[in-house]
């Protein structure tokens, strides 16, 4: 029929992307983390954390200006946030007459986590931002691929089933193997966490939250 129209509402877009400078800057980032933890042995505490060290949430804002490796990482994260944001929002931006070049990415929070043996993060989500990420700086040698993996819980609030009419939403959850040098970028409203890690070498990640707004003012 001429008036028929198909709507696709509330899609979930996730980007997995490799940091091309990972091998070059990893030693400098590891050195920064060691010095940071020595200066602040307690770190930050959070209810969703277990057996890990978490930094304050201002790593890039406070330290990137004096640390070239952090600056390079921040640039990579900002570009990837713009990429995934454009992929998810372009039809809506076109409808509102918004051009990608008119927008800017603001990384509102950034931090690192050093997982100890059996360390994990329970299910949670992030507020006051549109996108979040996890960058796998060092993964150690896990016994199986699920160790230290990041998992996401379906926003469809539907359990696994065999009904082919909802096959598109059939997964109640999905996990991504933690691969060193890669990062995941995902909507901040998506409930996520990490499986426990049992390796001997520290498992270290960087995370960040971001907003995308019109340059010179909120979108």
LOVO-376046 format. One line per 2 residues: for each residue z, y negated, x of N, C-alpha, C, O, CB. Coordinates in pm, whole numbers, plus 50000, padded with zeros to 5 digits. Glycine has a CB too. Example, Ala and Ser with C-alpha at 12.3 -4.5 7.8 and 13.67 -1.06 7.14 Angstrom:
2
50780 50569 51319 50780 50450 51230 50780 50330 51320 50846 50332 51424 50905 50447 51131 | 50708 50225 51285 50714 50106 51367 50787 49997 51290 50804 49886 51341 50572 50060 51408
//
This chain:
219
50000 50119 50084 50000 50000 50000 50000 49875 50088 50061 49875 50195 50122 50000 49905 | 49933 49768 50044 49924 49647 50127 50059 49586 50162 50074 49527 50269 49841 49544 50057
50158 49599 50072 50288 49537 50096 50387 49627 50169 50500 49587 50195 50347 49494 49965 | 50345 49749 50203 50434 49840 50274 50458 49789 50416 50368 49734 50480 50375 49983 50277
50581 49807 50465 50614 49763 50600 50720 49855 50657 50816 49891 50590 50663 49617 50600 | 50702 49892 50783 50797 49980 50851 50891 49895 50937 50845 49814 51017 50723 50085 50938
51021 49915 50920 51121 49843 50999 51190 49939 51096 51220 50053 51060 51225 49775 50906 | 51215 49893 51216 51295 49968 51313 51413 49881 51351 51398 49784 51425 51210 50009 51440
51531 49916 51301 51649 49833 51320 51746 49896 51420 51758 50018 51428 51719 49809 51187 | 51814 49810 51494 51921 49849 51585 51881 49956 51687 51950 50057 51701 52038 49899 51505
51769 49935 51756 51734 50031 51862 51829 50017 51980 51895 49914 51996 51589 50011 51908 | 51837 50121 52062 51920 50119 52182 51830 50131 52304 51759 50230 52321 52025 50235 52179
51833 50030 52388 51749 50025 52507 51838 50039 52631 51934 49965 52648 51667 49893 52512 | 51805 50135 52717 51877 50157 52842 51776 50160 52956 51674 50228 52948 51960 50290 52837
51805 50086 53062 51717 50083 53179 51787 50149 53297 51901 50115 53330 51677 49937 53214 | 51717 50244 53361 51765 50300 53488 51673 50249 53597 51551 50265 53589 51770 50458 53485
51731 50188 53700 51649 50120 53801 51712 50138 53938 51834 50129 53951 51633 49968 53769 | 51632 50163 54039 51681 50178 54175 51688 50042 54244 51597 49960 54231 51591 50275 54255
51795 50019 54317 51811 49897 54397 51736 49918 54528 51780 50000 54609 51963 49864 54422 | 51625 49848 54551 51543 49877 54671 51614 49848 54803 51578 49906 54905 51416 49797 54666
51714 49759 54801 51784 49726 54926 51912 49807 54945 51995 49773 55030 51818 49578 54928 | 51929 49913 54868 52055 49989 54872 52090 50036 55012 52200 50009 55061 52046 50108 54778
51998 50106 55077 52028 50164 55209 52061 50056 55311 52145 50077 55399 51910 50247 55258 | 51996 49942 55301 52016 49836 55399 52151 49768 55384 52216 49737 55484 51907 49734 55386
52195 49744 55260 52316 49664 55243 52440 49747 55210 52550 49692 55202 52293 49563 55134 | 52424 49878 55191 52540 49960 55158 52653 49944 55261 52767 49925 55220 52500 50106 55148
52625 49951 55392 52736 49937 55488 52812 49806 55472 52935 49804 55482 52684 49948 55630 | 52741 49697 55448 52807 49568 55433 52892 49563 55306 53002 49508 55305 52704 49455 55431
52840 49622 55197 52917 49627 55073 53042 49713 55089 53149 49679 55038 52831 49680 54958 | 53029 49825 55161 53145 49912 55184 53250 49839 55268 53370 49853 55244 53102 50043 55254
53204 49761 55366 53297 49683 55447 53369 49578 55364 53488 49555 55383 53225 49617 55563 | 53296 49514 55272 53359 49415 55185 53466 49481 55098 53575 49426 55082 53253 49347 55096
53435 49598 55043 53530 49667 54956 53656 49705 55033 53767 49689 54983 53466 49791 54895 | 53639 49756 55155 53755 49793 55236 53845 49673 55261 53967 49682 55246 53710 49854 55370
53786 49561 55300 53864 49440 55327 53930 49388 55200 54045 49342 55204 53775 49331 55389 | 53860 49395 55088 53915 49347 54961 54038 49429 54921 54140 49373 54880 53809 49354 54851
54027 49560 54933 54138 49648 54893 54257 49632 54987 54372 49645 54943 54091 49793 54891 | 54233 49605 55114 54343 49581 55207 54416 49451 55173 54538 49442 55188 54291 49576 55352
54340 49350 55128 54401 49221 55094 54469 49224 54958 54563 49148 54934 54295 49112 55095 | 54424 49312 54869 54480 49322 54734 54499 49470 54699 54419 49526 54624 54386 49251 54628
54603 49535 54752 54619 49680 54739 54636 49729 54596 54602 49844 54567 54736 49724 54819 | 54687 49648 54508 54714 49694 54370 54592 49681 54281 54574 49764 54191 54829 49615 54310
54510 49582 54302 54393 49563 54218 54430 49526 54075 54536 49469 54049 54310 49687 54218 | 54342 49561 53984 54360 49528 53842 54392 49655 53765 54336 49761 53794 54233 49460 53785
54481 49646 53667 54513 49761 53583 54447 49744 53447 54434 49632 53397 54666 49778 53567 | 54405 49855 53387 54342 49854 53255 54376 49983 53183 54390 50088 53246 54188 49835 53266
54388 49976 53052 54430 50093 52974 54329 50207 52978 54367 50324 52965 54453 50052 52831 | 54199 50174 52996 54099 50279 52991 54080 50349 53125 54003 50445 53134 53967 50221 52947
54150 50305 53230 54132 50359 53364 54236 50466 53397 54350 50461 53351 54138 50248 53466 | 54193 50562 53480 54285 50668 53525 54249 50706 53668 54134 50741 53697 54279 50793 53431
54348 50700 53758 54332 50743 53897 54215 50674 53966 54123 50739 54016 54313 50894 53903 | 54220 50542 53968 54116 50466 54036 54169 50329 54074 54275 50286 54029 53991 50453 53947
54093 50262 54160 54121 50123 54196 54012 50037 54135 53894 50066 54150 54128 50105 54352 | 54052 49930 54066 53956 49837 54007 53984 49696 54057 54098 49651 54060 53962 49842 53851
53878 49627 54098 53892 49491 54148 53909 49392 54033 53902 49429 53916 53771 49452 54235 | 53929 49267 54069 53924 49159 53970 53780 49145 53921 53688 49204 53978 53975 49024 54030
53761 49067 53813 53631 49059 53747 53543 48943 53795 53450 48904 53725 53650 49049 53600 | 53572 48888 53912 53499 48770 53959 53431 48792 54093 53414 48697 54170 53593 48653 53969
53392 48915 54123 53343 48948 54258 53221 48863 54296 53223 48798 54401 53308 49097 54266 | 53116 48862 54215 52996 48788 54251 53021 48638 54248 52978 48566 54338 52881 48823 54158
53089 48591 54145 53112 48447 54132 53195 48393 54248 53172 48282 54294 53180 48416 53999 | 53289 48472 54294 53382 48424 54397 53336 48452 54539 53368 48376 54631 53516 48487 54376
53259 48561 54560 53233 48604 54697 53086 48608 54737 53056 48616 54856 53291 48738 54717 | 52992 48602 54641 52850 48617 54677 52801 48504 54766 52711 48525 54848 52764 48623 54552
52858 48385 54752 52813 48272 54833 52835 48291 54981 52763 48233 55063 52882 48148 54790 | 52935 48372 55017 52968 48393 55159 52929 48532 55207 52952 48565 55323 53116 48371 55181
52871 48613 55120 52838 48751 55156 52694 48780 55117 52665 48794 54999 52935 48851 55087 | 52601 48790 55215 52459 48812 55184 52433 48941 55105 52343 48944 55021 52380 48816 55311
52510 49046 55131 52489 49171 55059 52523 49156 54911 52449 49203 54825 52573 49283 55122 | 52633 49090 54882 52669 49065 54742 52567 48974 54675 52534 48993 54558 52809 49003 54734
52517 48876 54749 52415 48787 54694 52289 48865 54659 52229 48842 54553 52382 48675 54794 | 52248 48957 54746 52129 49040 54719 52153 49130 54598 52063 49147 54515 52094 49125 54842
52272 49187 54589 52304 49271 54474 52302 49188 54346 52247 49232 54245 52441 49337 54493 | 52361 49069 54349 52362 48985 54231 52222 48947 54186 52196 48940 54066 52441 48861 54258
52132 48922 54281 51993 48891 54247 51925 49009 54180 51854 48992 54081 51916 48850 54372 | 51947 49129 54234 51890 49250 54173 51941 49270 54032 51864 49299 53941 51922 49373 54259
52072 49255 54013 52129 49275 53880 52076 49173 53781 52044 49207 53667 52282 49267 53886 | 52066 49046 53824 52016 48943 53735 51873 48969 53691 51840 48952 53574 52024 48809 53802
51787 49012 53785 51648 49041 53752 51638 49160 53657 51555 49161 53566 51568 49068 53879 | 51722 49262 53679 51718 49380 53592 51771 49347 53453 51719 49397 53354 51800 49494 53654
51875 49264 53444 51923 49220 53313 51811 49148 53237 51794 49170 53117 52046 49127 53328 | 51736 49063 53306 51624 48994 53243 51518 49093 53197 51459 49077 53090 51563 48891 53339
51493 49196 53278 51392 49296 53244 51430 49375 53120 51349 49390 53028 51370 49391 53362 | 51552 49425 53116 51593 49506 53001 51610 49418 52877 51580 49461 52766 51723 49582 53032
51658 49295 52896 51672 49205 52783 51538 49171 52722 51526 49163 52600 51741 49079 52826 | 51436 49151 52806 51302 49122 52756 51245 49242 52682 51184 49226 52576 51209 49082 52871
51263 49360 52737 51211 49482 52673 51271 49502 52535 51202 49545 52442 51240 49604 52760 | 51400 49471 52520 51467 49494 52393 51441 49384 52291 51440 49410 52170 51615 49507 52415
51419 49262 52338 51418 49147 52248 51283 49081 52225 51274 48993 52140 51511 49047 52299 | 51179 49118 52297 51053 49045 52291 51001 49025 52148 50959 48914 52115 50950 49115 52372
51001 49128 52062 50951 49103 51925 51032 48996 51852 50975 48917 51776 50954 49233 51844 | 51163 48994 51874 51248 48895 51808 51228 48757 51871 51226 48657 51799 51396 48938 51817
51214 48752 52003 51189 48624 52069 51056 48564 52023 51049 48443 51999 51189 48641 52221 | 50952 48646 52010 50823 48597 51964 50834 48538 51824 50776 48434 51795 50718 48709 51966
50909 48605 51739 50925 48559 51601 50993 48423 51597 50963 48341 51510 51006 48660 51520 | 51084 48398 51693 51157 48272 51698 51093 48169 51791 51145 48059 51809 51300 48297 51741
50978 48206 51850 50909 48114 51939 50979 48094 52072 50964 47989 52135 50895 47982 51873 | 51054 48193 52117 51127 48185 52243 51044 48252 52352 50996 48364 52335 51267 48252 52231
51027 48183 52464 50954 48236 52578 51054 48285 52684 51154 48219 52709 50859 48129 52637 | 51026 48399 52747 51118 48451 52849 51147 48351 52961 51258 48348 53013 51062 48577 52909
51047 48270 52997 51069 48175 53105 51163 48061 53066 51210 47986 53151 50936 48117 53150 | 51191 48048 52935 51286 47946 52889 51431 47995 52895 51523 47918 52865 51251 47904 52748
51451 48121 52932 51583 48182 52927 51640 48201 53067 51566 48205 53166 51577 48316 52854 | 51770 48212 53074 51837 48238 53201 51945 48344 53179 52002 48355 53071 51899 48107 53260
51970 48420 53284 52072 48525 53281 52198 48472 53347 52193 48420 53459 52023 48655 53352 | 52310 48484 53279 52439 48447 53337 52524 48574 53351 52557 48637 53250 52513 48340 53249
52557 48610 53472 52648 48723 53494 52789 48670 53475 52840 48595 53558 52628 48787 53637 | 52851 48710 53366 52981 48654 53327 53098 48725 53393 53207 48667 53403 52996 48661 53177
53080 48847 53437 53186 48923 53503 53123 49026 53595 53016 49079 53566 53280 48991 53398 | 53190 49054 53706 53142 49156 53800 53261 49211 53876 53351 49137 53914 53035 49097 53898
53260 49341 53899 53374 49406 53962 53331 49539 54024 53221 49588 53996 53488 49428 53861 | 53418 49596 54107 53390 49729 54160 53506 49822 54127 53619 49778 54105 53365 49724 54314
53474 49951 54126 53575 50055 54099 53565 50160 54209 53456 50208 54241 53554 50120 53958 | 53678 50197 54265 53688 50304 54364 53761 50420 54297 53881 50413 54275 53763 50256 54495
53687 50526 54265 53744 50641 54196 53815 50733 54295 53757 50774 54395 53636 50717 54120 | 53939 50765 54265 54012 50864 54342 53986 51001 54282 53910 51013 54186 54164 50832 54344
54046 51106 54337 54026 51240 54284 54072 51248 54139 54184 51208 54107 54101 51344 54369 | 53987 51299 54052 54009 51310 53908 54002 51174 53837 54034 51165 53719 54144 51374 53881
53961 51070 53906 53951 50939 53843 53842 50935 53738 53736 50996 53755 53926 50834 53947 | 53866 50864 53630 53766 50848 53526 53797 50724 53444 53905 50665 53455 53761 50973 53436
53701 50684 53361 53718 50572 53270 53698 50625 53127 53594 50685 53097 53619 50455 53303 | 53795 50603 53041 53788 50650 52902 53688 50567 52822 53648 50459 52867 53926 50644 52836
53647 50614 52703 53549 50541 52623 53594 50399 52592 53709 50375 52555 53522 50614 52493 | 53502 50305 52609 53531 50164 52584 53399 50089 52569 53292 50147 52590 53618 50102 52699
53405 49962 52534 53288 49876 52530 53326 49740 52586 53444 49715 52613 53231 49864 52385 | 53228 49651 52603 53252 49521 52664 53222 49410 52564 53125 49417 52490 53166 49504 52790
53306 49305 52563 53287 49193 52473 53238 49069 52545 53235 49063 52668 53414 49162 52402 | 53200 48968 52466 53158 48837 52516 53039 48846 52611 53030 48770 52707 53273 48769 52586
52947 48938 52584 52825 48952 52663 52727 49036 52583 52765 49099 52484 52855 49018 52803 | 52603 49039 52625 52503 49119 52555 52463 49245 52631 52423 49344 52571 52380 49035 52528
52475 49242 52766 52434 49356 52847 52540 49386 52952 52612 49296 52998 52298 49329 52914 | 52548 49511 52990 52638 49557 53095 52562 49651 53188 52452 49695 53155 52764 49627 53036
52621 49681 53303 52554 49771 53396 52655 49844 53481 52771 49804 53492 52456 49694 53485 | 52610 49952 53542 52686 50022 53644 52589 50055 53757 52482 50113 53734 52754 50152 53586
52626 50018 53879 52546 50043 53999 52622 50140 54087 52737 50115 54124 52514 49910 54076 | 52558 50252 54121 52623 50358 54196 52608 50332 54346 52504 50361 54405 52564 50496 54157
52712 50279 54406 52708 50244 54548 52728 50366 54636 52653 50387 54731 52814 50139 54581 | 52828 50449 54605 52854 50570 54683 52903 50679 54589 52994 50658 54509 52959 50544 54795
52840 50797 54598 52870 50902 54502 52942 51022 54561 52994 51104 54485 52745 50948 54439 | 52948 51037 54692 53012 51155 54749 52931 51280 54720 52810 51272 54698 53153 51170 54695
52998 51395 54720 52932 51523 54696 52998 51593 54578 53089 51673 54599 52937 51611 54823 | 52954 51567 54455 53015 51631 54338 52982 51780 54332 52881 51825 54385 52968 51562 54210
53070 51855 54266 53048 51999 54250 52936 52028 54151 52864 52126 54167 53176 52069 54205 | 52920 51945 54049 52811 51959 53954 52768 51821 53908 52838 51722 53934 52854 52047 53833
52653 51812 53841 52594 51682 53810 52673 51602 53708 52654 51481 53697 52454 51702 53759 | 52762 51666 53634 52839 51592 53534 52958 51520 53596 53014 51430 53534 52887 51685 53425
52997 51557 53715 53110 51490 53781 53075 51345 53811 52976 51317 53879 53149 51564 53912 | 53155 51255 53760 53132 51114 53783 53016 51055 53705 52982 50938 53722 53109 51091 53926
52953 51136 53618 52840 51087 53540 52887 50985 53436 53001 50988 53391 52768 51204 53471 | 52798 50896 53400 52824 50798 53295 52775 50853 53162 52664 50905 53154 52756 50662 53327
52857 50843 53059 52814 50892 52927 52818 50778 52825 52896 50684 52837 52903 51009 52879 | 52730 50791 52725 52722 50696 52616 52740 50771 52484 52692 50883 52468 52587 50618 52618
52810 50708 52391 52832 50766 52259 52737 50700 52160 52725 50578 52157 52979 50749 52214 | 52671 50780 52080 52570 50730 51988 52624 50623 51895 52730 50642 51835 52512 50845 51907
52554 50510 51880 52596 50409 51784 52567 50449 51641 52607 50380 51547 52529 50278 51815 | 52496 50561 51622 52463 50606 51486 52583 50669 51417 52578 50693 51296 52347 50706 51490
52690 50696 51491 52811 50754 51432 52779 50882 51357 52824 50903 51244 52879 50654 51337 | 52699 50968 51421 52654 51091 51358 52668 51206 51458 52631 51192 51574 52506 51079 51310
52722 51316 51412 52740 51432 51500 52608 51506 51519 52514 51490 51440 52846 51526 51443 | 52603 51587 51625 52484 51668 51648 52456 51756 51527 52549 51803 51461 52500 51754 51776
52328 51778 51499 52294 51862 51385 52152 51913 51397 52082 51881 51493 52311 51786 51254 | 52109 51993 51300 51976 52054 51301 51884 51995 51195 51772 52043 51177 51986 52203 51282
51930 51892 51125 51849 51827 51022 51735 51752 51089 51757 51652 51157 51935 51731 50935 | 51612 51800 51070 51498 51740 51138 51468 51600 51087 51396 51524 51153 51377 51827 51121
51521 51564 50972 51500 51430 50919 51572 51324 50999 51537 51206 50991 51543 51424 50777 | 51673 51364 51076 51743 51268 51161 51742 51313 51307 51837 51289 51382 51889 51249 51113
51633 51379 51345 51621 51425 51483 51626 51309 51582 51673 51326 51694 51491 51504 51502 | 51579 51190 51541 51579 51073 51628 51721 51030 51665 51740 50962 51765 51505 50958 51562
51820 51068 51582 51959 51031 51607 52046 51155 51626 52167 51151 51602 52013 50946 51491 | 51985 51263 51669 52055 51390 51671 52157 51406 51783 52244 51493 51774 51958 51499 51681
52148 51325 51888 52243 51337 51998 52367 51252 51970 52357 51130 51953 52178 51295 52130 | 52482 51316 51966 52606 51240 51946 52644 51164 52072 52715 51064 52066 52720 51334 51905
52596 51213 52187 52624 51146 52314 52517 51185 52414 52444 51283 52394 52765 51181 52367 | 52508 51109 52521 52413 51139 52629 52478 51098 52760 52537 50990 52769 52275 51066 52607
52466 51182 52863 52519 51144 52993 52404 51127 53093 52300 51191 53082 52620 51249 53045 | 52427 51038 53191 52331 51011 53297 52395 51047 53430 52506 51002 53461 52285 50862 53295
52326 51128 53508 52377 51167 53638 52393 51044 53726 52305 50958 53732 52283 51270 53705 | 52507 51035 53794 52535 50923 53883 52457 50942 54013 52498 51021 54098 52688 50909 53911
52349 50871 54029 52263 50885 54146 52277 50763 54235 52250 50651 54193 52115 50904 54104 | 52319 50786 54358 52345 50675 54450 52223 50586 54467 52110 50634 54481 52388 50729 54586
52247 50455 54465 52140 50358 54482 52072 50317 54353 51989 50226 54353 52038 50414 54574 | 52107 50382 54242 52049 50350 54113 52151 50276 54027 52271 50278 54054 52002 50478 54043
52101 50210 53923 52186 50138 53830 52140 50164 53687 52021 50186 53662 52187 49987 53861 | 52234 50159 53594 52205 50169 53452 52238 50036 53386 52343 49977 53412 52286 50285 53387
52147 49989 53302 52166 49865 53228 52160 49899 53079 52066 49964 53034 52058 49757 53266 | 52261 49856 53003 52275 49902 52865 52340 49795 52779 52408 49706 52831 52357 50033 52858
52320 49802 52646 52383 49704 52557 52535 49713 52566 52591 49822 52570 52337 49725 52412 | 52601 49598 52570 52745 49596 52590 52824 49654 52473 52940 49691 52489 52790 49455 52615
52760 49662 52356 52831 49718 52240 52834 49870 52242 52902 49932 52161 52766 49670 52111 | 52760 49931 52334 52751 50077 52339 52877 50136 52401 52913 50101 52514 52625 50121 52418
52944 50224 52329 53065 50287 52381 53027 50382 52495 52935 50463 52482 53141 50364 52268 | 53099 50370 52607 53064 50448 52725 53189 50478 52807 53296 50423 52782 52960 50373 52811
53174 50565 52904 53283 50602 52994 53228 50686 53107 53106 50696 53123 53394 50678 52919 | 53314 50745 53187 53270 50829 53298 53352 50958 53302 53471 50959 53273 53283 50754 53432
53284 51067 53338 53353 51195 53353 53434 51195 53483 53398 51125 53577 53252 51312 53351 | 53542 51272 53489 53623 51278 53611 53542 51324 53732 53450 51405 53721 53742 51372 53591
53577 51269 53845 53512 51302 53972 53611 51375 54060 53724 51330 54077 53458 51174 54043 | 53570 51490 54117 53662 51573 54195 53624 51583 54342 53679 51666 54414 53668 51711 54136
53532 51499 54388 53490 51505 54527 53594 51448 54622 53691 51386 54579 53361 51432 54544 | 53572 51470 54750 53665 51421 54853 53635 51277 54894 53727 51197 54910 53659 51511 54976
53506 51244 54911 53468 51108 54949 53484 51014 54830 53462 51056 54716 53323 51103 55003 | 53522 50889 54854 53538 50796 54742 53408 50778 54664 53300 50770 54723 53586 50660 54793
53420 50771 54532 53307 50738 54445 53322 50592 54408 53421 50554 54346 53301 50831 54317 | 53225 50509 54446 53238 50365 54428 53121 50310 54348 53005 50340 54378 53248 50293 54564
53152 50231 54248 53049 50167 54167 53075 50017 54159 53187 49970 54180 53045 50229 54025 | 52970 49942 54129 52981 49803 54087 52941 49795 53940 52850 49866 53897 52892 49708 54175
53007 49711 53864 52971 49686 53726 52959 49537 53703 53013 49456 53778 53075 49748 53629 | 52886 49501 53598 52870 49359 53564 52838 49345 53417 52781 49436 53355 52760 49294 53650
52874 49230 53361 52837 49192 53225 52750 49067 53232 52764 48986 53324 52963 49166 53138 | 52660 49052 53136 52569 48938 53139 52538 48888 52998 52542 48962 52900 52439 48975 53210
52507 48758 52993 52456 48693 52873 52318 48636 52906 52292 48597 53020 52553 48581 52823 | 52230 48632 52805 52098 48571 52821 52089 48455 52723 52099 48474 52602 51983 48675 52797
52069 48334 52776 52069 48214 52693 51953 48122 52732 51893 48136 52838 52203 48140 52706 | 51925 48027 52643 51825 47925 52677 51878 47840 52791 51996 47806 52797 51791 47837 52553
51787 47806 52882 51827 47719 52992 51871 47583 52938 51800 47519 52860 51712 47703 53093 | 51989 47541 52981 52041 47414 52936 52118 47420 52807 52163 47317 52757 51931 47318 52921
52134 47540 52752 52210 47551 52628 52203 47690 52573 52122 47771 52619 52161 47453 52525 | 52286 47721 52475 52291 47853 52417 52168 47879 52331 52115 47790 52264 52419 47870 52335
52124 48008 52334 52008 48047 52254 52047 48054 52107 51963 48086 52023 51952 48182 52301
//
